[in-house]
Amino acid sequence: MSSRDQPGMDELRTTIFSSIFSRALQRLLTEAVQPGERVLWRGQPDGVARMMMWRFLWWIGLPWLLVTAIAISRGWVGQSTVPLLMVGIMMVAAPFVMWLHDLQTLFAITNRRALIVRTAWGKPTVSATHFEDMDGTFEIADIGRGAGHLNFASGRSTRSPDTDYTGRYGFRCVRNPAGVGDILERARRRTA
């Protein structure tokens, strides 16, 4: 079932948050583009696909909150009420926080490099990877719902939100990663 078949998914992607963040992201991208550099493609992570990837937290968090509420109502827990509630709330909220983070992220391919522009939590950042710093072949990891990770560089710090646990870096949760990879490969070949 595609995201078009699921009511409400496109509405999540086009919320007021998205339009607010889009203006700031576009402004940051415009500032990052160098003279003579052209943007060939831009897109955002599929935040809904990332939320669905982490939905197991809801499966744990909601029952956790229910059991905690029952324990509180029956007086089974005393001073540990707040920590128990906080753990459950964090598990339920985490996928939504990731979605908000994705709304504040923009991927771009120019005629010189790949850019990840982010305004997350009031800290604007631009991460650039020049074509010559990319791996010889790109790696695509499918996450379902037509989205996946397009990894184009290796050996990066795993502290980056755009790097997996092995140091592979790229566009995370991008829609149609194979198509985006083709655009990136064509742009890279033109400059070689």
C-alpha positions in Angstrom: 0.0 0.0 0.0 1.5 3.3 -1.0 1.4 6.5 0.9 -1.1 7.8 -1.6 -3.5 5.0 -0.5 -3.3 5.9 3.1 -5.5 8.9 4.1 -3.9 11.5 6.2 -0.3 10.8 5.3 0.0 13.6 2.8 -1.7 15.9 5.2 0.9 15.2 7.8 3.6 16.2 5.3 2.0 19.5 4.4 1.2 20.9 7.8 1.7 24.5 8.9 5.0 23.4 10.5 6.2 22.3 7.1 5.6 25.7 5.5 7.2 27.5 8.4 10.3 25.4 8.3 10.4 25.4 4.5 11.0 29.2 4.4 13.9 29.0 6.8 15.3 26.0 5.0 15.1 27.7 1.6 16.8 30.8 3.0 19.6 28.7 4.5 20.0 26.8 1.2 20.2 30.0 -0.8 22.9 31.3 1.5 24.8 28.0 1.2 24.9 27.9 -2.6 28.1 29.3 -4.0 28.4 31.6 -7.0 28.0 29.6 -10.2 26.5 26.6 -8.3 23.1 25.4 -9.4 20.6 23.3 -7.4 19.6 20.3 -9.5 17.3 18.6 -6.9 15.9 19.2 -3.5 13.7 17.2 -1.2 13.0 16.5 2.5 13.2 13.3 4.4 10.0 11.3 4.6 9.2 11.9 8.3 6.1 9.7 8.2 8.3 6.7 7.0 10.7 7.4 9.8 7.8 7.6 12.3 6.6 4.2 11.1 10.1 2.8 11.3 10.1 3.7 15.0 6.5 2.8 15.8 7.6 -0.1 18.0 8.2 2.6 20.6 4.4 3.2 20.6 3.8 -0.6 21.0 5.9 -0.4 24.2 5.1 3.1 25.4 1.3 3.0 25.3 1.1 -0.3 27.3 3.8 1.1 29.6 1.6 4.2 30.3 -1.5 2.1 30.8 0.2 -0.2 33.3 1.7 2.9 35.0 -1.7 4.5 35.2 -3.2 1.4 36.8 -0.3 1.1 39.2 -0.8 4.8 40.3 -4.6 4.4 40.6 -4.2 1.4 42.9 -1.4 2.9 44.9 1.2 0.3 43.9 3.9 2.9 43.2 4.9 5.7 45.5 7.7 8.1 44.7 8.6 6.4 41.4 5.4 7.8 39.7 7.1 10.6 37.8 10.0 8.6 36.4 7.7 5.8 35.2 5.4 8.3 33.5 8.3 10.1 31.9 9.7 6.9 30.4 6.4 6.1 28.8 5.8 9.6 27.6 9.3 9.7 26.0 8.6 6.4 24.2 5.4 7.7 22.8 6.7 11.1 21.8 10.0 10.0 20.2 8.6 9.2 16.7 6.9 12.6 16.7 10.1 14.4 17.7 11.9 12.6 14.8 9.1 13.8 12.5 9.6 17.4 13.6 13.4 17.0 13.1 12.8 15.8 9.5 10.5 18.7 8.8 13.5 20.9 9.6 15.8 19.1 7.2 16.3 19.7 3.4 18.4 17.6 1.1 19.9 19.2 -2.1 22.0 18.1 -5.0 23.9 20.8 -6.8 26.2 20.7 -9.8 29.2 20.4 -7.3 28.1 18.7 -4.2 25.3 17.2 -2.0 24.0 19.4 0.8 22.1 18.6 3.9 20.6 21.8 5.3 19.0 21.8 8.7 17.4 24.4 11.0 16.5 21.9 13.7 15.9 23.3 17.1 17.1 26.8 16.2 20.6 25.7 15.1 21.0 26.2 11.4 23.6 23.8 9.9 24.8 23.0 6.4 26.7 19.8 5.7 28.3 19.6 2.3 29.9 16.6 0.6 31.8 17.4 -2.7 31.5 14.8 -5.4 35.2 13.9 -5.1 34.7 13.0 -1.4 31.9 10.5 -2.2 32.3 6.7 -2.4 32.6 5.1 -5.8 29.2 3.5 -5.6 26.2 4.6 -3.6 24.4 2.3 -1.2 20.6 2.3 -0.9 18.9 0.8 2.2 15.1 0.4 1.8 13.0 1.2 4.8 9.6 0.7 3.2 6.8 3.0 2.1 8.9 4.1 -0.9 11.6 5.6 1.2 15.1 4.6 2.1 18.6 5.8 3.0 20.9 6.9 0.2 24.5 6.5 1.5 27.1 8.3 -0.6 30.1 8.6 1.8 31.8 6.4 4.3 34.0 6.9 7.4 32.0 9.7 8.9 31.4 10.3 12.6 28.5 8.3 13.9 27.4 11.3 16.0 25.8 12.9 12.9 22.1 12.3 12.5 22.9 11.6 8.8 25.3 8.7 9.5 24.4 5.2 10.4 26.2 3.2 13.1 29.0 2.1 10.6 29.8 5.6 9.5 27.9 5.5 6.2 26.7 9.0 5.5 23.9 10.3 3.2 20.3 11.3 2.8 18.3 9.5 5.5 14.7 8.4 4.9 14.6 10.1 1.5 11.7 9.3 -0.8 12.6 7.3 -3.9 16.3 6.8 -3.0 17.1 5.0 -6.3 15.8 8.0 -8.3 17.7 10.5 -6.1 20.8 8.3 -6.5 20.5 8.5 -10.2 20.3 12.3 -10.1 23.4 12.4 -7.9 25.3 10.0 -10.1 24.5 12.0 -13.3 25.5 15.3 -11.6 28.8 13.7 -10.5 29.5 12.3 -13.9 29.1 15.7 -15.6 31.8 17.2 -13.4 34.3 14.3 -13.8 
